[in-house]
């Protein structure tokens, strides 16, 4: 054997044995070599772990030139249920004059945590795949190893050495990525990003909070700690420790907010309290309507989503009225939340004939002294004399202000008739 070969790669099948590395060194015609191969063991520099301390933290990696083949491996560690681990996309496909919206498509690659499970998402132009990589949750606070391999339309992803194969849809074998590869989350300014509706954590602003180490892309190590230093990435630290002390023991959430333990942090759930802020310390804005007024939120472009996150609180003595509705000039899709006979009704139209509504029913019945008929136009209604506010939530609850920052808000104005 070659003097520099300190290790041996052997294929075994029962009594059959094939010394692959020796045959490769000897340039045996049975072996086909590709690329620059070095037949010796080399020391690999130790890669320090990094911690993403908040959902807003992220590191931008260079563009991944994967095309027909590619591999990614890394370790991560967290106790939080959801967060975006990796994301990159290609050039938007469509007419140049077309505005960004539901019909804009691009290749993309992503890995995300949802409710403790790791998902692989990818589209090479022939339709997206979304693969749940394991039936076991991986947010147990222990290190989890991920290994992704792809060649053309076929590949595999393994989680803690348990491998799952995948096949993408018939068609393209090229994964054409054009953007940076984002690790741990996305930048606040996203006007140049194409966010696929399938990547829920990207659309819901669920950044990853936890540790990452030993990132390898196409077999080459990536010093993410060094990249974080160069980019002055806020909220990224060059170590990984798990604090044993419970952050919620100091009762940081005020005004009835629910405290949840995160990765070395506490999370205040202010749902149903009427307060906002990291500690539920900010009183939410309250608007009053008389049946002839509405608030209009204009969102630039057409949103194409599979996941929404809307929450509101209301109180009224009327049994009928519109709470929230979405409309678009580009699509017939709508979402409508309303009071109907004192009950909260949700109706969703995703481009098909109207789906049967979801009666949210008894759990959030609106309390009335009596159930009056629909209010006449312009008749003022008193909200101060009503019982306690009622909460309604679509998806996971989140404060409204982040939604308002994505568009312009029209003032509350009277109209000729209630919004139908």
Number of C-alpha atoms within 10 A of each C-alpha: 11 11 7 10 14 11 11 13 11 11 11 9 7 5 5 7 10 12 12 16 19 18 16 17 16 12 12 12 9 9 13 9 12 6 5 6 9 10 17 12 10 8 5 8 8 10 15 15 20 23 26 28 21 21 19 20 23 28 25 22 18 12 15 19 14 16 15 15 17 18 18 17 21 18 19 22 23 26 18 22 19 22 27 29 26 23 24 26 28 22 16 17 13 13 8 8 6 10 13 20 15 15 13 17 20 22 24 25 23 23 22 27 24 19 13 19 17 25 20 19 19 23 24 26 21 13 15 17 18 16 16 17 20 17 9 12 14 24 23 14 15 13 17 17 19 20 19 20 17 20 16 16 18 15 17 16 25 17 19 14 11 12 15 15 14 17 13 20 16 11 11 16 18 17 26 23 21 18 20 17 20 21 23 30 27 26 14 9 7 9 9 9 17 20 23 25 15 18 24 21 21 21 18 16 17 23 26 29 31 28 25 27 24 19 20 16 17 15 11 12 17 17 19 23 21 14 14 21 14 9 11 11 17 15 15 24 17 16 14 16 13 14 10 7 9 13 18 17 10 9 13 17 21 19 15 15 23 19 20 15 15 19 23 19 15 20 18 22 22 24 22 19 18 22 21 23 15 16 20 22 16 13 12 16 10 8 10 16 17 16 22 18 18 21 14 15 16 12 15 12 12 16 16 18 15 11 16 13 16 16 17 19 17 17 18 24 20 24 21 19 20 17 18 14 16 13 12 12 7 11 13 12 16 15 13 16 21 18 19 17 17 22 19 24 18 20 16 19 15 12 11 9 8 12 11 10 13 12 13 13 12 9 8 13 14 26 19 14 8 10 14 13 10 13 16 11 13 16 10 13 16 14 18 11 10 16 14 14 17 15 17 19 15 14 11 12 18 19 19 15 11 10 13 13 11 12 13 12 13 11 11 14 11 15 13 9 12 17 13 6
